[in-house]
Amino acid sequence: MHSIASNARKHNDVSPIDQHVVVEAFEADEDDRTPVAHGKVTATPEDELSGKQQIAQIYAALGGDEDLGLLVMTWADGMRGAEARETLGWDEKKYDAARNRLLRRLNALDTEWRST
């Protein structure tokens, strides 16, 4: 069973066709014959577990640093640069120091994740 599932995943990864996209034949308007593609979310329980484990590892890598935790949450809200700095109420020096610490820790995690 394991090898069958593994082979199916490998086939899907190298296939030029995305199995998660549904394409309708044509719109209702007969003059416009443009196909419409709709994405379909296919998160598996394994994907959800992996995501939760990665988030837990990120927060563990922060080591209880409150500034890094605030920066991560600000970035998660889609704010970067001056906007994030203003939201946090930090000066440029504090923001850059926290950003550099966070990026170093995230790069260390990336190296760990690539080796596993």
Biopython code that builds the backbone (N, CA, C, O; Angstrom):
import numpy as np
from Bio.PDB.StructureBuilder import StructureBuilder

atoms = [
    (1, "MET", "N", (0.825, -1.188, 0.000)),
    (1, "MET", "CA", (0.000, 0.000, 0.000)),
    (1, "MET", "C", (0.869, 1.252, 0.000)),
    (1, "MET", "O", (0.589, 2.218, -0.709)),
    (2, "HIS", "N", (1.941, 1.219, 0.816)),
    (2, "HIS", "CA", (2.786, 2.401, 0.916)),
    (2, "HIS", "C", (3.405, 2.746, -0.437)),
    (2, "HIS", "O", (3.425, 3.914, -0.826)),
    (3, "SER", "N", (3.913, 1.737, -1.163)),
    (3, "SER", "CA", (4.575, 2.015, -2.441)),
    (3, "SER", "C", (3.577, 2.508, -3.482)),
    (3, "SER", "O", (3.932, 3.330, -4.326)),
    (4, "ILE", "N", (2.341, 2.027, -3.441)),
    (4, "ILE", "CA", (1.319, 2.495, -4.378)),
    (4, "ILE", "C", (1.019, 3.967, -4.122)),
    (4, "ILE", "O", (0.958, 4.758, -5.063)),
    (5, "ALA", "N", (0.834, 4.341, -2.869)),
    (5, "ALA", "CA", (0.560, 5.735, -2.529)),
    (5, "ALA", "C", (1.759, 6.619, -2.867)),
    (5, "ALA", "O", (1.592, 7.730, -3.370)),
    (6, "SER", "N", (2.963, 6.128, -2.592)),
    (6, "SER", "CA", (4.165, 6.889, -2.886)),
    (6, "SER", "C", (4.301, 7.135, -4.384)),
    (6, "SER", "O", (4.609, 8.249, -4.810)),
    (7, "ASN", "N", (4.073, 6.101, -5.176)),
    (7, "ASN", "CA", (4.159, 6.249, -6.625)),
    (7, "ASN", "C", (3.104, 7.214, -7.157)),
    (7, "ASN", "O", (3.379, 7.989, -8.074)),
    (8, "ALA", "N", (1.904, 7.173, -6.591)),
    (8, "ALA", "CA", (0.849, 8.088, -7.027)),
    (8, "ALA", "C", (1.236, 9.533, -6.723)),
    (8, "ALA", "O", (1.016, 10.418, -7.550)),
    (9, "ARG", "N", (1.809, 9.781, -5.545)),
    (9, "ARG", "CA", (2.235, 11.140, -5.193)),
    (9, "ARG", "C", (3.353, 11.613, -6.115)),
    (9, "ARG", "O", (3.332, 12.754, -6.577)),
    (10, "LYS", "N", (4.327, 10.751, -6.385)),
    (10, "LYS", "CA", (5.428, 11.128, -7.270)),
    (10, "LYS", "C", (4.903, 11.442, -8.670)),
    (10, "LYS", "O", (5.346, 12.400, -9.303)),
    (11, "HIS", "N", (3.968, 10.640, -9.146)),
    (11, "HIS", "CA", (3.384, 10.872, -10.467)),
    (11, "HIS", "C", (2.678, 12.226, -10.499)),
    (11, "HIS", "O", (2.827, 12.980, -11.461)),
    (12, "ASN", "N", (1.916, 12.536, -9.459)),
    (12, "ASN", "CA", (1.194, 13.800, -9.408)),
    (12, "ASN", "C", (2.145, 14.989, -9.322)),
    (12, "ASN", "O", (1.849, 16.054, -9.864)),
    (13, "ASP", "N", (3.289, 14.821, -8.646)),
    (13, "ASP", "CA", (4.252, 15.915, -8.505)),
    (13, "ASP", "C", (4.902, 16.273, -9.836)),
    (13, "ASP", "O", (5.179, 17.446, -10.086)),
    (14, "VAL", "N", (5.148, 15.297, -10.685)),
    (14, "VAL", "CA", (5.826, 15.573, -11.953)),
    (14, "VAL", "C", (4.857, 15.745, -13.114)),
    (14, "VAL", "O", (5.281, 16.064, -14.225)),
    (15, "SER", "N", (3.585, 15.544, -12.882)),
    (15, "SER", "CA", (2.591, 15.663, -13.943)),
    (15, "SER", "C", (2.364, 17.131, -14.308)),
    (15, "SER", "O", (2.309, 17.981, -13.419)),
    (16, "PRO", "N", (2.230, 17.442, -15.599)),
    (16, "PRO", "CA", (1.958, 18.820, -16.002)),
    (16, "PRO", "C", (0.517, 19.246, -15.707)),
    (16, "PRO", "O", (0.179, 20.426, -15.813)),
    (17, "ILE", "N", (-0.318, 18.293, -15.342)),
    (17, "ILE", "CA", (-1.723, 18.583, -15.068)),
    (17, "ILE", "C", (-1.927, 18.651, -13.566)),
    (17, "ILE", "O", (-1.575, 17.724, -12.837)),
    (18, "ASP", "N", (-2.497, 19.755, -13.113)),
    (18, "ASP", "CA", (-2.771, 19.931, -11.691)),
    (18, "ASP", "C", (-4.106, 19.270, -11.384)),
    (18, "ASP", "O", (-5.150, 19.731, -11.846)),
    (19, "GLN", "N", (-4.077, 18.206, -10.617)),
    (19, "GLN", "CA", (-5.296, 17.452, -10.326)),
    (19, "GLN", "C", (-6.250, 18.207, -9.416)),
    (19, "GLN", "O", (-7.403, 17.807, -9.256)),
    (20, "HIS", "N", (-5.778, 19.300, -8.816)),
    (20, "HIS", "CA", (-6.591, 20.049, -7.878)),
    (20, "HIS", "C", (-7.314, 21.233, -8.517)),
    (20, "HIS", "O", (-7.942, 22.028, -7.816)),
    (21, "VAL", "N", (-7.229, 21.354, -9.830)),
    (21, "VAL", "CA", (-7.916, 22.439, -10.527)),
    (21, "VAL", "C", (-9.041, 21.844, -11.350)),
    (21, "VAL", "O", (-8.835, 20.916, -12.133)),
    (22, "VAL", "N", (-10.234, 22.392, -11.162)),
    (22, "VAL", "CA", (-11.404, 21.944, -11.909)),
    (22, "VAL", "C", (-11.651, 22.955, -13.025)),
    (22, "VAL", "O", (-11.728, 24.154, -12.761)),
    (23, "VAL", "N", (-11.776, 22.497, -14.248)),
    (23, "VAL", "CA", (-12.011, 23.391, -15.382)),
    (23, "VAL", "C", (-13.405, 23.137, -15.927)),
    (23, "VAL", "O", (-13.746, 22.017, -16.308)),
    (24, "GLU", "N", (-14.208, 24.202, -15.957)),
    (24, "GLU", "CA", (-15.530, 24.101, -16.562)),
    (24, "GLU", "C", (-15.362, 24.248, -18.067)),
    (24, "GLU", "O", (-14.458, 24.942, -18.532)),
    (25, "ALA", "N", (-16.225, 23.603, -18.818)),
    (25, "ALA", "CA", (-16.101, 23.642, -20.275)),
    (25, "ALA", "C", (-16.190, 25.073, -20.793)),
    (25, "ALA", "O", (-15.226, 25.569, -21.376)),
    (26, "PHE", "N", (-17.306, 25.741, -20.599)),
    (26, "PHE", "CA", (-17.470, 27.110, -21.073)),
    (26, "PHE", "C", (-18.498, 27.820, -20.224)),
    (26, "PHE", "O", (-19.338, 27.192, -19.580)),
    (27, "GLU", "N", (-18.418, 29.142, -20.232)),
    (27, "GLU", "CA", (-19.408, 29.952, -19.527)),
    (27, "GLU", "C", (-20.758, 29.814, -20.224)),
    (27, "GLU", "O", (-20.843, 29.247, -21.313)),
    (28, "ALA", "N", (-21.814, 30.335, -19.595)),
    (28, "ALA", "CA", (-23.161, 30.257, -20.150)),
    (28, "ALA", "C", (-23.302, 31.093, -21.416)),
    (28, "ALA", "O", (-24.084, 30.742, -22.300)),
    (29, "ASP", "N", (-22.556, 32.198, -21.518)),
    (29, "ASP", "CA", (-22.623, 33.069, -22.688)),
    (29, "ASP", "C", (-21.947, 32.368, -23.862)),
    (29, "ASP", "O", (-20.756, 32.066, -23.786)),
    (30, "GLU", "N", (-22.662, 32.106, -24.923)),
    (30, "GLU", "CA", (-22.117, 31.355, -26.051)),
    (30, "GLU", "C", (-21.122, 32.160, -26.870)),
    (30, "GLU", "O", (-20.314, 31.576, -27.593)),
    (31, "ASP", "N", (-21.159, 33.505, -26.777)),
    (31, "ASP", "CA", (-20.217, 34.330, -27.524)),
    (31, "ASP", "C", (-18.813, 34.259, -26.908)),
    (31, "ASP", "O", (-17.812, 34.331, -27.621)),
    (32, "ASP", "N", (-18.752, 34.118, -25.592)),
    (32, "ASP", "CA", (-17.475, 34.053, -24.898)),
    (32, "ASP", "C", (-17.156, 32.592, -24.625)),
    (32, "ASP", "O", (-17.755, 31.990, -23.735)),
    (33, "ARG", "N", (-16.233, 32.016, -25.365)),
    (33, "ARG", "CA", (-15.888, 30.600, -25.247)),
    (33, "ARG", "C", (-14.596, 30.406, -24.451)),
    (33, "ARG", "O", (-13.789, 29.534, -24.773)),
    (34, "THR", "N", (-14.404, 31.222, -23.409)),
    (34, "THR", "CA", (-13.205, 31.143, -22.589)),
    (34, "THR", "C", (-13.423, 30.162, -21.442)),
    (34, "THR", "O", (-14.372, 30.316, -20.673)),
    (35, "PRO", "N", (-12.563, 29.159, -21.316)),
    (35, "PRO", "CA", (-12.714, 28.232, -20.185)),
    (35, "PRO", "C", (-12.434, 28.942, -18.861)),
    (35, "PRO", "O", (-11.630, 29.872, -18.797)),
    (36, "VAL", "N", (-13.099, 28.494, -17.828)),
    (36, "VAL", "CA", (-12.939, 29.075, -16.505)),
    (36, "VAL", "C", (-12.365, 28.007, -15.577)),
    (36, "VAL", "O", (-12.898, 26.899, -15.504)),
    (37, "ALA", "N", (-11.284, 28.330, -14.867)),
    (37, "ALA", "CA", (-10.668, 27.378, -13.941)),
    (37, "ALA", "C", (-10.999, 27.776, -12.515)),
    (37, "ALA", "O", (-10.952, 28.953, -12.160)),
    (38, "HIS", "N", (-11.333, 26.789, -11.705)),
    (38, "HIS", "CA", (-11.630, 27.013, -10.296)),
    (38, "HIS", "C", (-10.730, 26.099, -9.476)),
    (38, "HIS", "O", (-10.662, 24.896, -9.726)),
    (39, "GLY", "N", (-10.038, 26.678, -8.493)),
    (39, "GLY", "CA", (-9.195, 25.877, -7.613)),
    (39, "GLY", "C", (-10.035, 25.158, -6.576)),
    (39, "GLY", "O", (-11.144, 25.579, -6.246)),
    (40, "LYS", "N", (-9.496, 24.084, -6.077)),
    (40, "LYS", "CA", (-10.183, 23.279, -5.079)),
    (40, "LYS", "C", (-9.184, 22.992, -3.966)),
    (40, "LYS", "O", (-8.088, 22.498, -4.229)),
    (41, "VAL", "N", (-9.552, 23.298, -2.729)),
    (41, "VAL", "CA", (-8.657, 23.063, -1.604)),
    (41, "VAL", "C", (-8.648, 21.573, -1.272)),
    (41, "VAL", "O", (-9.694, 20.946, -1.107)),
    (42, "THR", "N", (-7.464, 21.038, -1.181)),
    (42, "THR", "CA", (-7.337, 19.610, -0.881)),
    (42, "THR", "C", (-6.319, 19.390, 0.231)),
    (42, "THR", "O", (-5.357, 18.641, 0.063)),
    (43, "ALA", "N", (-6.534, 20.041, 1.355)),
    (43, "ALA", "CA", (-5.635, 19.854, 2.495)),
    (43, "ALA", "C", (-5.952, 18.523, 3.158)),
    (43, "ALA", "O", (-7.099, 18.227, 3.495)),
    (44, "THR", "N", (-4.920, 17.743, 3.331)),
    (44, "THR", "CA", (-5.079, 16.441, 3.971)),
    (44, "THR", "C", (-4.822, 16.589, 5.467)),
    (44, "THR", "O", (-4.259, 17.597, 5.895)),
    (45, "PRO", "N", (-5.218, 15.618, 6.259)),
    (45, "PRO", "CA", (-4.887, 15.667, 7.687)),
    (45, "PRO", "C", (-3.372, 15.751, 7.925)),
    (45, "PRO", "O", (-2.923, 16.379, 8.884)),
    (46, "GLU", "N", (-2.596, 15.117, 7.050)),
    (46, "GLU", "CA", (-1.140, 15.179, 7.182)),
    (46, "GLU", "C", (-0.637, 16.602, 6.944)),
    (46, "GLU", "O", (0.283, 17.056, 7.625)),
    (47, "ASP", "N", (-1.241, 17.314, 5.972)),
    (47, "ASP", "CA", (-0.866, 18.705, 5.709)),
    (47, "ASP", "C", (-1.159, 19.578, 6.924)),
    (47, "ASP", "O", (-0.339, 20.412, 7.306)),
    (48, "GLU", "N", (-2.317, 19.387, 7.523)),
    (48, "GLU", "CA", (-2.696, 20.174, 8.690)),
    (48, "GLU", "C", (-1.753, 19.905, 9.861)),
    (48, "GLU", "O", (-1.319, 20.836, 10.540)),
    (49, "LEU", "N", (-1.438, 18.633, 10.094)),
    (49, "LEU", "CA", (-0.519, 18.274, 11.173)),
    (49, "LEU", "C", (0.864, 18.857, 10.934)),
    (49, "LEU", "O", (1.489, 19.379, 11.856)),
    (50, "SER", "N", (1.340, 18.769, 9.700)),
    (50, "SER", "CA", (2.650, 19.310, 9.358)),
    (50, "SER", "C", (2.685, 20.820, 9.595)),
    (50, "SER", "O", (3.662, 21.343, 10.130)),
    (51, "GLY", "N", (1.631, 21.515, 9.200)),
    (51, "GLY", "CA", (1.557, 22.955, 9.416)),
    (51, "GLY", "C", (1.594, 23.312, 10.889)),
    (51, "GLY", "O", (2.290, 24.243, 11.295)),
    (52, "LYS", "N", (0.839, 22.566, 11.688)),
    (52, "LYS", "CA", (0.824, 22.821, 13.133)),
    (52, "LYS", "C", (2.197, 22.566, 13.752)),
    (52, "LYS", "O", (2.637, 23.313, 14.626)),
    (53, "GLN", "N", (2.874, 21.503, 13.294)),
    (53, "GLN", "CA", (4.200, 21.198, 13.817)),
    (53, "GLN", "C", (5.203, 22.287, 13.435)),
    (53, "GLN", "O", (6.062, 22.653, 14.237)),
    (54, "GLN", "N", (5.094, 22.797, 12.220)),
    (54, "GLN", "CA", (6.006, 23.846, 11.782)),
    (54, "GLN", "C", (5.784, 25.140, 12.565)),
    (54, "GLN", "O", (6.746, 25.807, 12.945)),
    (55, "ILE", "N", (4.523, 25.497, 12.808)),
    (55, "ILE", "CA", (4.230, 26.693, 13.602)),
    (55, "ILE", "C", (4.781, 26.524, 15.016)),
    (55, "ILE", "O", (5.355, 27.460, 15.572)),
    (56, "ALA", "N", (4.613, 25.338, 15.601)),
    (56, "ALA", "CA", (5.132, 25.083, 16.945)),
    (56, "ALA", "C", (6.651, 25.220, 16.962)),
    (56, "ALA", "O", (7.209, 25.768, 17.913)),
    (57, "GLN", "N", (7.331, 24.730, 15.917)),
    (57, "GLN", "CA", (8.785, 24.847, 15.846)),
    (57, "GLN", "C", (9.218, 26.301, 15.695)),
    (57, "GLN", "O", (10.237, 26.710, 16.251)),
    (58, "ILE", "N", (8.451, 27.074, 14.950)),
    (58, "ILE", "CA", (8.777, 28.498, 14.787)),
    (58, "ILE", "C", (8.681, 29.206, 16.128)),
    (58, "ILE", "O", (9.588, 29.945, 16.512)),
    (59, "TYR", "N", (7.582, 28.981, 16.842)),
    (59, "TYR", "CA", (7.436, 29.638, 18.140)),
    (59, "TYR", "C", (8.473, 29.139, 19.149)),
    (59, "TYR", "O", (8.915, 29.908, 20.003)),
    (60, "ALA", "N", (8.865, 27.875, 19.064)),
    (60, "ALA", "CA", (9.918, 27.364, 19.945)),
    (60, "ALA", "C", (11.257, 28.034, 19.618)),
    (60, "ALA", "O", (12.062, 28.299, 20.511)),
    (61, "ALA", "N", (11.484, 28.304, 18.326)),
    (61, "ALA", "CA", (12.729, 28.955, 17.905)),
    (61, "ALA", "C", (12.809, 30.399, 18.387)),
    (61, "ALA", "O", (13.900, 30.960, 18.494)),
    (62, "LEU", "N", (11.665, 31.000, 18.676)),
    (62, "LEU", "CA", (11.666, 32.381, 19.165)),
    (62, "LEU", "C", (12.244, 32.463, 20.566)),
    (62, "LEU", "O", (12.694, 33.527, 20.992)),
    (63, "GLY", "N", (12.236, 31.357, 21.281)),
    (63, "GLY", "CA", (12.861, 31.287, 22.591)),
    (63, "GLY", "C", (12.274, 32.224, 23.623)),
    (63, "GLY", "O", (12.993, 32.699, 24.502)),
    (64, "GLY", "N", (10.979, 32.503, 23.537)),
    (64, "GLY", "CA", (10.334, 33.357, 24.518)),
    (64, "GLY", "C", (10.610, 34.846, 24.314)),
    (64, "GLY", "O", (10.239, 35.660, 25.159)),
    (65, "ASP", "N", (11.253, 35.213, 23.207)),
    (65, "ASP", "CA", (11.542, 36.619, 22.910)),
    (65, "ASP", "C", (10.243, 37.309, 22.494)),
    (65, "ASP", "O", (9.714, 37.069, 21.409)),
    (66, "GLU", "N", (9.745, 38.169, 23.378)),
    (66, "GLU", "CA", (8.449, 38.815, 23.153)),
    (66, "GLU", "C", (8.466, 39.689, 21.902)),
    (66, "GLU", "O", (7.479, 39.733, 21.167)),
    (67, "ASP", "N", (9.573, 40.383, 21.652)),
    (67, "ASP", "CA", (9.659, 41.241, 20.472)),
    (67, "ASP", "C", (9.541, 40.417, 19.185)),
    (67, "ASP", "O", (8.871, 40.828, 18.238)),
    (68, "LEU", "N", (10.198, 39.252, 19.159)),
    (68, "LEU", "CA", (10.115, 38.404, 17.968)),
    (68, "LEU", "C", (8.709, 37.863, 17.780)),
    (68, "LEU", "O", (8.231, 37.750, 16.652)),
    (69, "GLY", "N", (8.046, 37.529, 18.873)),
    (69, "GLY", "CA", (6.661, 37.063, 18.789)),
    (69, "GLY", "C", (5.754, 38.130, 18.209)),
    (69, "GLY", "O", (4.898, 37.833, 17.375)),
    (70, "LEU", "N", (5.933, 39.369, 18.642)),
    (70, "LEU", "CA", (5.132, 40.476, 18.106)),
    (70, "LEU", "C", (5.428, 40.696, 16.622)),
    (70, "LEU", "O", (4.522, 40.960, 15.831)),
    (71, "LEU", "N", (6.703, 40.583, 16.256)),
    (71, "LEU", "CA", (7.087, 40.764, 14.859)),
    (71, "LEU", "C", (6.489, 39.670, 13.979)),
    (71, "LEU", "O", (6.004, 39.953, 12.884)),
    (72, "VAL", "N", (6.519, 38.430, 14.447)),
    (72, "VAL", "CA", (5.929, 37.326, 13.686)),
    (72, "VAL", "C", (4.437, 37.561, 13.471)),
    (72, "VAL", "O", (3.927, 37.364, 12.368)),
    (73, "MET", "N", (3.742, 37.981, 14.518)),
    (73, "MET", "CA", (2.302, 38.230, 14.383)),
    (73, "MET", "C", (2.025, 39.387, 13.431)),
    (73, "MET", "O", (1.055, 39.350, 12.674)),
    (74, "THR", "N", (2.867, 40.412, 13.465)),
    (74, "THR", "CA", (2.696, 41.548, 12.560)),
    (74, "THR", "C", (2.932, 41.110, 11.122)),
    (74, "THR", "O", (2.169, 41.477, 10.229)),
    (75, "TRP", "N", (3.972, 40.336, 10.895)),
    (75, "TRP", "CA", (4.234, 39.824, 9.551)),
    (75, "TRP", "C", (3.110, 38.910, 9.083)),
    (75, "TRP", "O", (2.743, 38.929, 7.909)),
    (76, "ALA", "N", (2.561, 38.107, 9.996)),
    (76, "ALA", "CA", (1.458, 37.211, 9.640)),
    (76, "ALA", "C", (0.228, 38.005, 9.198)),
    (76, "ALA", "O", (-0.581, 37.520, 8.407)),
    (77, "ASP", "N", (0.093, 39.232, 9.716)),
    (77, "ASP", "CA", (-1.011, 40.103, 9.300)),
    (77, "ASP", "C", (-0.726, 40.797, 7.978)),
    (77, "ASP", "O", (-1.543, 41.587, 7.504)),
    (78, "GLY", "N", (0.433, 40.509, 7.373)),
    (78, "GLY", "CA", (0.753, 41.044, 6.058)),
    (78, "GLY", "C", (1.463, 42.385, 6.072)),
    (78, "GLY", "O", (1.615, 43.011, 5.022)),
    (79, "MET", "N", (1.898, 42.836, 7.232)),
    (79, "MET", "CA", (2.587, 44.123, 7.318)),
    (79, "MET", "C", (4.089, 43.911, 7.271)),
    (79, "MET", "O", (4.611, 42.968, 7.866)),
    (80, "ARG", "N", (4.777, 44.787, 6.566)),
    (80, "ARG", "CA", (6.233, 44.742, 6.465)),
    (80, "ARG", "C", (6.779, 46.163, 6.565)),
    (80, "ARG", "O", (6.037, 47.137, 6.436)),
    (81, "GLY", "N", (8.064, 46.265, 6.793)),
    (81, "GLY", "CA", (8.773, 47.531, 6.750)),
    (81, "GLY", "C", (8.206, 48.603, 7.662)),
    (81, "GLY", "O", (7.912, 48.362, 8.833)),
    (82, "ALA", "N", (8.059, 49.810, 7.087)),
    (82, "ALA", "CA", (7.621, 50.974, 7.858)),
    (82, "ALA", "C", (6.241, 50.762, 8.475)),
    (82, "ALA", "O", (5.982, 51.201, 9.596)),
    (83, "GLU", "N", (5.361, 50.091, 7.742)),
    (83, "GLU", "CA", (4.007, 49.841, 8.265)),
    (83, "GLU", "C", (4.067, 48.975, 9.525)),
    (83, "GLU", "O", (3.396, 49.265, 10.515)),
    (84, "ALA", "N", (4.869, 47.919, 9.481)),
    (84, "ALA", "CA", (5.012, 47.042, 10.653)),
    (84, "ALA", "C", (5.669, 47.793, 11.802)),
    (84, "ALA", "O", (5.263, 47.654, 12.956)),
    (85, "ARG", "N", (6.677, 48.582, 11.485)),
    (85, "ARG", "CA", (7.388, 49.348, 12.510)),
    (85, "ARG", "C", (6.444, 50.333, 13.203)),
    (85, "ARG", "O", (6.471, 50.472, 14.426)),
    (86, "GLU", "N", (5.622, 51.005, 12.425)),
    (86, "GLU", "CA", (4.667, 51.961, 13.000)),
    (86, "GLU", "C", (3.614, 51.247, 13.843)),
    (86, "GLU", "O", (3.244, 51.727, 14.914)),
    (87, "THR", "N", (3.139, 50.121, 13.368)),
    (87, "THR", "CA", (2.139, 49.356, 14.114)),
    (87, "THR", "C", (2.693, 48.906, 15.461)),
    (87, "THR", "O", (1.997, 48.950, 16.475)),
    (88, "LEU", "N", (3.947, 48.475, 15.462)),
    (88, "LEU", "CA", (4.580, 48.012, 16.697)),
    (88, "LEU", "C", (5.028, 49.164, 17.594)),
    (88, "LEU", "O", (5.270, 48.967, 18.784)),
    (89, "GLY", "N", (5.140, 50.364, 17.028)),
    (89, "GLY", "CA", (5.592, 51.515, 17.801)),
    (89, "GLY", "C", (7.083, 51.489, 18.073)),
    (89, "GLY", "O", (7.541, 52.039, 19.075)),
    (90, "TRP", "N", (7.851, 50.852, 17.187)),
    (90, "TRP", "CA", (9.286, 50.718, 17.350)),
    (90, "TRP", "C", (10.010, 51.744, 16.488)),
    (90, "TRP", "O", (9.489, 52.199, 15.470)),
    (91, "ASP", "N", (11.219, 52.101, 16.912)),
    (91, "ASP", "CA", (12.054, 52.925, 16.044)),
    (91, "ASP", "C", (12.744, 52.002, 15.033)),
    (91, "ASP", "O", (12.683, 50.778, 15.146)),
    (92, "GLU", "N", (13.393, 52.611, 14.054)),
    (92, "GLU", "CA", (13.991, 51.829, 12.974)),
    (92, "GLU", "C", (15.085, 50.885, 13.478)),
    (92, "GLU", "O", (15.207, 49.760, 12.992)),
    (93, "LYS", "N", (15.864, 51.332, 14.435)),
    (93, "LYS", "CA", (16.958, 50.502, 14.966)),
    (93, "LYS", "C", (16.417, 49.248, 15.656)),
    (93, "LYS", "O", (16.931, 48.151, 15.440)),
    (94, "LYS", "N", (15.383, 49.407, 16.486)),
    (94, "LYS", "CA", (14.801, 48.258, 17.187)),
    (94, "LYS", "C", (14.161, 47.290, 16.196)),
    (94, "LYS", "O", (14.299, 46.074, 16.329)),
    (95, "TYR", "N", (13.462, 47.838, 15.204)),
    (95, "TYR", "CA", (12.806, 46.984, 14.200)),
    (95, "TYR", "C", (13.842, 46.178, 13.425)),
    (95, "TYR", "O", (13.687, 44.970, 13.246)),
    (96, "ASP", "N", (14.905, 46.849, 12.962)),
    (96, "ASP", "CA", (15.932, 46.143, 12.189)),
    (96, "ASP", "C", (16.638, 45.073, 13.013)),
    (96, "ASP", "O", (16.945, 43.995, 12.503)),
    (97, "ALA", "N", (16.895, 45.366, 14.280)),
    (97, "ALA", "CA", (17.550, 44.374, 15.150)),
    (97, "ALA", "C", (16.649, 43.149, 15.333)),
    (97, "ALA", "O", (17.117, 42.014, 15.239)),
    (98, "ALA", "N", (15.364, 43.377, 15.595)),
    (98, "ALA", "CA", (14.428, 42.256, 15.774)),
    (98, "ALA", "C", (14.261, 41.480, 14.475)),
    (98, "ALA", "O", (14.220, 40.249, 14.485)),
    (99, "ARG", "N", (14.164, 42.190, 13.362)),
    (99, "ARG", "CA", (14.006, 41.533, 12.055)),
    (99, "ARG", "C", (15.212, 40.653, 11.766)),
    (99, "ARG", "O", (15.054, 39.516, 11.322)),
    (100, "ASN", "N", (16.401, 41.156, 12.008)),
    (100, "ASN", "CA", (17.603, 40.356, 11.754)),
    (100, "ASN", "C", (17.678, 39.135, 12.661)),
    (100, "ASN", "O", (18.049, 38.054, 12.203)),
    (101, "ARG", "N", (17.330, 39.287, 13.948)),
    (101, "ARG", "CA", (17.307, 38.126, 14.860)),
    (101, "ARG", "C", (16.310, 37.084, 14.361)),
    (101, "ARG", "O", (16.606, 35.890, 14.337)),
    (102, "LEU", "N", (15.126, 37.548, 13.963)),
    (102, "LEU", "CA", (14.091, 36.626, 13.483)),
    (102, "LEU", "C", (14.548, 35.907, 12.217)),
    (102, "LEU", "O", (14.385, 34.693, 12.104)),
    (103, "LEU", "N", (15.107, 36.633, 11.281)),
    (103, "LEU", "CA", (15.549, 36.003, 10.030)),
    (103, "LEU", "C", (16.658, 34.978, 10.275)),
    (103, "LEU", "O", (16.690, 33.935, 9.622)),
    (104, "ARG", "N", (17.564, 35.269, 11.208)),
    (104, "ARG", "CA", (18.610, 34.281, 11.541)),
    (104, "ARG", "C", (17.991, 33.006, 12.097)),
    (104, "ARG", "O", (18.395, 31.902, 11.729)),
    (105, "ARG", "N", (17.023, 33.155, 12.972)),
    (105, "ARG", "CA", (16.381, 31.970, 13.569)),
    (105, "ARG", "C", (15.567, 31.202, 12.536)),
    (105, "ARG", "O", (15.549, 29.971, 12.553)),
    (106, "LEU", "N", (14.896, 31.915, 11.639)),
    (106, "LEU", "CA", (14.126, 31.239, 10.595)),
    (106, "LEU", "C", (15.051, 30.535, 9.610)),
    (106, "LEU", "O", (14.732, 29.443, 9.140)),
    (107, "ASN", "N", (16.187, 31.138, 9.290)),
    (107, "ASN", "CA", (17.156, 30.483, 8.404)),
    (107, "ASN", "C", (17.709, 29.217, 9.037)),
    (107, "ASN", "O", (17.946, 28.226, 8.347)),
    (108, "ALA", "N", (17.915, 29.245, 10.353)),
    (108, "ALA", "CA", (18.391, 28.034, 11.053)),
    (108, "ALA", "C", (17.332, 26.940, 10.962)),
    (108, "ALA", "O", (17.664, 25.773, 10.757)),
    (109, "LEU", "N", (16.056, 27.310, 11.112)),
    (109, "LEU", "CA", (14.981, 26.317, 10.979)),
    (109, "LEU", "C", (14.926, 25.776, 9.559)),
    (109, "LEU", "O", (14.735, 24.577, 9.358)),
    (110, "ASP", "N", (15.091, 26.645, 8.582)),
    (110, "ASP", "CA", (15.044, 26.212, 7.178)),
    (110, "ASP", "C", (16.134, 25.185, 6.905)),
    (110, "ASP", "O", (15.909, 24.205, 6.194)),
    (111, "THR", "N", (17.311, 25.412, 7.470)),
    (111, "THR", "CA", (18.411, 24.459, 7.300)),
    (111, "THR", "C", (18.060, 23.121, 7.939)),
    (111, "THR", "O", (18.346, 22.068, 7.368)),
    (112, "GLU", "N", (17.438, 23.154, 9.128)),
    (112, "GLU", "CA", (17.015, 21.907, 9.792)),
    (112, "GLU", "C", (15.981, 21.170, 8.958)),
    (112, "GLU", "O", (16.062, 19.954, 8.791)),
    (113, "TRP", "N", (14.998, 21.914, 8.429)),
    (113, "TRP", "CA", (13.909, 21.289, 7.670)),
    (113, "TRP", "C", (14.418, 20.697, 6.362)),
    (113, "TRP", "O", (13.896, 19.680, 5.906)),
    (114, "ARG", "N", (15.409, 21.303, 5.761)),
    (114, "ARG", "CA", (15.942, 20.774, 4.502)),
    (114, "ARG", "C", (16.735, 19.502, 4.733)),
    (114, "ARG", "O", (16.805, 18.644, 3.853)),
    (115, "SER", "N", (17.330, 19.374, 5.907)),
    (115, "SER", "CA", (18.157, 18.191, 6.180)),
    (115, "SER", "C", (17.326, 16.976, 6.572)),
    (115, "SER", "O", (17.837, 15.856, 6.589)),
    (116, "THR", "N", (16.022, 17.191, 6.893)),
    (116, "THR", "CA", (15.206, 16.044, 7.285)),
    (116, "THR", "C", (14.397, 15.520, 6.136)),
    (116, "THR", "O", (13.653, 14.553, 6.296)),
]
sb = StructureBuilder()
sb.init_structure("model")
sb.init_model(0)
sb.init_chain("A")
sb.init_seg("    ")
for serial, (resi, resn, name, xyz) in enumerate(atoms, 1):
    if name == "N":
        sb.init_residue(resn, " ", resi, " ")
    sb.init_atom(name, np.array(xyz, "f"), 0.0, 1.0, " ", f" {name:<3s}", serial, name[0])
structure = sb.get_structure()
